[in-house]
Amino acid sequence: MNPSPLIPMTAIDCLIPAILIDRNAPPDVLHANAAARILAATQLMETLAHRDLELADAVDLKQIATVAMILLRDGCDLLDVLGWRLRPE
């Protein structure tokens, strides 16, 4: 039996995943989606790095960290699939 071509994203742990990666997507599409998420997380962290954190609210910082975590986890999941695709069989 062939495994499903769809792999769930892992950033949000739930019984029924809503966001899936198509393991058969072209490598450039997997890369572009990973790069977009990693770039967004990087820009978010760069923005935060240029702010005075002494004035930051703890709730806001937790929300920013959660957003960055989700973006980075999604990017890592996409890069994992890309890595599997690029390995010689």
GIRA-V98385 format. One record per pair of residues at least 24 apart in sequence whose ideal C-beta (glycine too) atoms are under 6 Angstrom apart, sorted by the first residue. I is the first residue (numbers start at 1). GAP is how many residues later the second one is. D is the distance in whole Angstrom. If there is no record, write none. Layout:
{{I GAP D} {I GAP D}}
//
This chain:
{{9 65 5} {9 68 5} {10 63 6} {10 67 6} {11 59 4} {11 62 4} {11 63 6} {21 60 5} {23 58 6} {27 55 6} {27 58 6} {30 48 5} {30 51 6} {30 52 4} {31 51 6} {33 45 5} {34 41 5} {34 44 4} {34 45 5} {37 34 5} {37 37 5} {37 38 4} {38 37 4} {40 31 5} {41 27 5} {41 30 4} {41 31 5} {44 24 6}}
//
